[in-house]
Amino acid sequence: MQTATTYALDTTWRPLLKDLGIAPGNVLRRAGLPEDLFARPAIRLEAGDFHRFWSGFEAELDDTLFPLRLCQSIRSETFSPPLFAALCSPNFLVATQRIARYKSLVAPMRLSVQERGPQVTLRLAWLDEVPRPPRSLVVTELLFFVTLARLGTREDIHPRSVRTPEPPREAQAYQDFLGIPIVRGPQHEIVFDRADALRPFLTSNDSLWAAFEPELRTRLAELHASVTVGQRVRAALLEALPGGMAAMETVARKLAMSRRTLQRHLEAEGLTYTRLLQQTRHALARHYLENTTFPAAEIAFLIGFEEPNSFYRAFRDWTGQTPESLRRQTRLLPQTPGEPATHPALTDTPQAGHRP
């Protein structure tokens, strides 16, 4: 029987809540989690619990700028294993590559790092199996990388751009921190100058990293062993769709297996690649229609269709209605105040490409 993936909640949270003047019990009660959670020697949460913990923390603090406060409270001497391991890196680029490899150990999300000419792009995505992450969590993750770059280099690093489907409302405060505004975009991403990404970290320590890495590799292998191939395919599709790379051969290569091996694993799980692709496209299409103002033609491209008419026909097959009718219907529904509108499936960050 498949067991749910869990994520470590490190010991940094206890002193952090104390520094912010928050009673841990209040956070746990708001989140519907056991009140003795922080008394346990090792804390691991399933994805839904992880998001509820974050929402409880947000509600208890009751500060619309708390992602800023949180990042400003991070110090290099704070012993958070992920932060400490990242600061051991020789530079920001290597640090983010290490975080990308091991992020899934501590959060239901995926980080990709892309080097393109004079810039380095970091893209965040959340698992499609879980509820949408709180908007404040997304913003905090984006701000964290700026904080990391500044801690490691002791320089006032500014990113080139920051995009997310639902930017925070307090635009000026975040612009003051980042040096640039957070703008609306189809994905959660932050872009740095390559020259800044290669600035030496003054905190670099190869010997400490060598001590950390073996345990991280072991934990990552154990985590991957518990994840189904279907989940891995959805994650790969979420990353690939906007680039039009949804062919089964392409996804199989990303998963380091042949097309035939991938097909065999999916059949063993009672799945087909075509069905997973349709489900992922459907979920992403609904997300963009319900939570953004992107025109349907642009959404068609973002979910891997080469032309809008193919998307319209597929959407009618999925839902029995047009994209525009779903959007109008959504606009008429009452919304919960403060409800986040971030990427649906993203965590591990799945995204896929054109019709195979």
Beta strands, then each sheet from edge to edge (+ up, - down):
strand 1: 6-8
strand 2: 44-46
strand 3: 109-116
strand 4: 119-126
strand 5: 161-164
strand 6: 182-184
strand 7: 188-193
sheet 1: 1+ 2-
sheet 2: 3+ 4- 7+ 5- 6-
end
